[in-house]
Amino acid sequence: QVQLVESGGGLVQAGGSLRLSCVASGSIFSINGMGWYRQSPGKQRELVAALNTNGGSTNYADSVKGRFTISRDNAKNTMYLQMNSLKPEDTAVYYCFARDIRYGGSWGQGTQVTVSS
């Protein structure tokens, strides 16, 4: 019952930056966890960054640590993924995920990020 809408994907050059946004709406009771995943053709979907909304802790995949930052704006029900120093290997479809205590988990539709050499 929680709907997630993503935006911000696109085509950038290596070394460039993008900021992805994920807006939550619908029947929201209490979101206690959220994160960003990505999937490339022929590969499994992997966790990129996670945010624990109860404690505010974060964790990142080793491949993006130091380059990506996950954050949220509670007033706007929005989660962000700031991506800097992008590399061609970051090319993937990026998905946002949120877990509601009452209604369970929800996924966004995915947004394409393409990084050229």
Helices and strands as residue ranges (DSSP letters): E 2-7, E 10-13, E 18-26, E 31-39, E 46-52, E 58-60, E 68-73, G 74-76, E 78-83, G 88-90, E 92-100, E 104-107, E 111-116
